[in-house]
């Protein structure tokens, strides 16, 4: 069976990573969560006081980019690779609402995008990869054999995100999560460098009313057709 490249793009909290993990496990493919890479850079910026509610020192972050080492280490208990920043596991630290509130701003920086896109393209040069993010089908792998664009209403996505964070014990209001989702949507779709757009040849899936199993089967059928 020939290996292909599967690019999954879409809005935040549409379940891109969940779908990508399911597909990678089923197909025996490599899974790459590009959102985790941008979150790790954001976490680095926060730890070094380069970004906060009042200011963002982009030049300081750009200067430090050569110091930022991003790697995925497979965790057999979880079934996917966890994000490591400079050899330290930051998988839990990068999933907070604080990181979520700054990640779209960091992802706007062209130098950050260039560094990560280069790494992502290197990871996928041998195909047999499932990658999710915002610009995978448009920038990272414009020639991917299968491109999926996922969407759902902001309210639906906020509820999913709120439930997920509540299960992890993170105390936060639904309204705060909704505002974060809406803010990220605006920044992601309006940035100058690689804005979030649906590739012309991508297949759009609105999963507002689909279960994870239903969604997986829809996309698996598309893979098998290829």
DOKEPA-333567 format. One record per residue (C-alpha): residue number from 1; x, y, z. Coordinates in steps of 0.05 Angstrom, whole numbers, plus 5000, padded with zeros to 4 digits. Example, Ala and Ser with C-alpha at 12.3 -4.5 7.8 and 13.67 -1.06 7.14 Angstrom:
# DOKEPA-333567
REC   i    u    v    w
REC   1 5246 4910 5156
REC   2 5273 4979 5143
//
This chain:
# DOKEPA-333567
REC   i    u    v    w
REC   1 5000 5000 5000
REC   2 5030 5067 4980
REC   3 5042 5119 5033
REC   4 5012 5188 5026
REC   5 5015 5255 5062
REC   6 4952 5275 5100
REC   7 4945 5349 5116
REC   8 4891 5369 5167
REC   9 4877 5443 5175
REC  10 4822 5482 5209
REC  11 4801 5526 5266
REC  12 4823 5517 5338
REC  13 4788 5463 5379
REC  14 4758 5427 5320
REC  15 4790 5362 5341
REC  16 4844 5362 5288
REC  17 4895 5329 5334
REC  18 4847 5276 5357
REC  19 4830 5257 5285
REC  20 4903 5259 5264
REC  21 4924 5213 5321
REC  22 4869 5164 5303
REC  23 4890 5162 5230
REC  24 4964 5156 5245
REC  25 4952 5098 5294
REC  26 4906 5062 5245
REC  27 4951 5071 5185
REC  28 5018 5063 5221
REC  29 5037 5134 5201
REC  30 5078 5187 5236
REC  31 5036 5240 5271
REC  32 5060 5311 5279
REC  33 5021 5363 5320
REC  34 5046 5429 5292
REC  35 5003 5467 5341
REC  36 5045 5438 5397
REC  37 5107 5466 5363
REC  38 5078 5536 5361
REC  39 5054 5528 5433
REC  40 5124 5507 5455
REC  41 5154 5569 5424
REC  42 5100 5610 5458
REC  43 5116 5577 5524
REC  44 5189 5594 5514
REC  45 5171 5667 5501
REC  46 5128 5669 5564
REC  47 5183 5637 5607
REC  48 5232 5690 5583
REC  49 5183 5747 5593
REC  50 5181 5764 5519
REC  51 5105 5764 5516
REC  52 5051 5783 5565
REC  53 4984 5820 5566
REC  54 5017 5887 5554
REC  55 5074 5875 5505
REC  56 5108 5826 5458
REC  57 5183 5833 5446
REC  58 5185 5799 5378
REC  59 5258 5817 5365
REC  60 5281 5783 5428
REC  61 5244 5719 5410
REC  62 5270 5721 5338
REC  63 5341 5729 5365
REC  64 5331 5668 5409
REC  65 5303 5622 5355
REC  66 5369 5586 5344
REC  67 5368 5568 5418
REC  68 5299 5535 5413
REC  69 5302 5460 5402
REC  70 5236 5425 5389
REC  71 5229 5349 5388
REC  72 5174 5297 5395
REC  73 5186 5236 5439
REC  74 5138 5178 5430
REC  75 5102 5158 5493
REC  76 5077 5086 5486
REC  77 5028 5094 5543
REC  78 4994 5152 5507
REC  79 5004 5127 5436
REC  80 5033 5192 5409
REC  81 5094 5236 5413
REC  82 5098 5288 5469
REC  83 5128 5357 5458
REC  84 5197 5370 5486
REC  85 5227 5440 5490
REC  86 5303 5439 5497
REC  87 5299 5367 5520
REC  88 5246 5381 5573
REC  89 5176 5351 5568
REC  90 5127 5410 5564
REC  91 5066 5372 5539
REC  92 5023 5393 5598
REC  93 5051 5463 5605
REC  94 5035 5483 5533
REC  95 4961 5464 5539
REC  96 4940 5519 5587
REC  97 4893 5576 5571
REC  98 4951 5625 5583
REC  99 4990 5593 5526
REC 100 4927 5591 5484
REC 101 4917 5666 5494
REC 102 4986 5682 5464
REC 103 4999 5627 5413
REC 104 4965 5661 5354
REC 105 5007 5724 5364
REC 106 5071 5684 5365
REC 107 5048 5645 5303
REC 108 5041 5711 5266
REC 109 5116 5722 5268
REC 110 5144 5705 5199
REC 111 5212 5682 5226
REC 112 5178 5634 5274
REC 113 5135 5605 5218
REC 114 5196 5598 5172
REC 115 5235 5559 5225
REC 116 5177 5512 5241
REC 117 5154 5501 5169
REC 118 5225 5480 5150
REC 119 5225 5429 5206
REC 120 5156 5404 5188
REC 121 5174 5394 5115
REC 122 5236 5355 5135
REC 123 5193 5310 5179
REC 124 5147 5294 5121
REC 125 5195 5285 5064
REC 126 5186 5209 5063
REC 127 5109 5212 5066
REC 128 5070 5166 5111
REC 129 5053 5225 5155
REC 130 4991 5258 5185
REC 131 5002 5330 5203
REC 132 4952 5379 5231
REC 133 4954 5455 5239
REC 134 4933 5519 5204
REC 135 4974 5520 5140
REC 136 4993 5448 5126
REC 137 4954 5440 5061
REC 138 4969 5510 5037
REC 139 5042 5522 5057
REC 140 5076 5461 5089
REC 141 5050 5407 5041
REC 142 5014 5440 4983
REC 143 5021 5375 4944
REC 144 4991 5330 4998
REC 145 4949 5274 4969
REC 146 4893 5287 5020
REC 147 4875 5354 5050
REC 148 4822 5361 5103
REC 149 4795 5427 5129
REC 150 4757 5422 5194
REC 151 4707 5471 5222
REC 152 4651 5477 5273
REC 153 4614 5534 5307
REC 154 4654 5575 5356
REC 155 4604 5557 5411
REC 156 4612 5482 5398
REC 157 4687 5487 5398
REC 158 4688 5529 5461
REC 159 4644 5478 5497
REC 160 4691 5421 5476
REC 161 4752 5459 5499
REC 162 4718 5479 5565
REC 163 4699 5406 5579
REC 164 4769 5383 5563
REC 165 4802 5434 5608
REC 166 4752 5421 5665
REC 167 4769 5347 5662
REC 168 4842 5365 5672
REC 169 4824 5406 5733
REC 170 4836 5474 5701
REC 171 4788 5524 5733
REC 172 4762 5570 5679
REC 173 4695 5597 5655
REC 174 4661 5578 5590
REC 175 4657 5651 5570
REC 176 4732 5659 5577
REC 177 4743 5598 5533
REC 178 4693 5624 5481
REC 179 4727 5692 5478
REC 180 4795 5658 5470
REC 181 4768 5615 5412
REC 182 4739 5676 5378
REC 183 4803 5717 5388
REC 184 4845 5661 5359
REC 185 4798 5654 5299
REC 186 4806 5727 5283
REC 187 4882 5728 5289
REC 188 4891 5662 5251
REC 189 4849 5685 5192
REC 190 4875 5757 5189
REC 191 4951 5748 5197
REC 192 4993 5770 5137
REC 193 5038 5708 5135
REC 194 5002 5643 5119
REC 195 4932 5660 5145
REC 196 4884 5604 5160
REC 197 4847 5590 5094
REC 198 4818 5528 5063
REC 199 4861 5501 5006
REC 200 4825 5499 4939
REC 201 4831 5423 4937
REC 202 4815 5410 5011
REC 203 4753 5373 5033
REC 204 4715 5412 5086
REC 205 4685 5375 5144
REC 206 4638 5410 5193
REC 207 4640 5365 5254
REC 208 4591 5404 5297
REC 209 4545 5344 5298
REC 210 4593 5287 5285
REC 211 4620 5240 5337
REC 212 4695 5224 5337
REC 213 4680 5155 5309
REC 214 4636 5182 5253
REC 215 4687 5234 5234
REC 216 4743 5182 5234
REC 217 4704 5136 5188
REC 218 4689 5193 5139
REC 219 4762 5211 5132
REC 220 4786 5138 5132
REC 221 4740 5126 5072
REC 222 4773 5185 5037
REC 223 4842 5155 5051
REC 224 4822 5087 5025
REC 225 4794 5117 4961
REC 226 4862 5147 4948
//
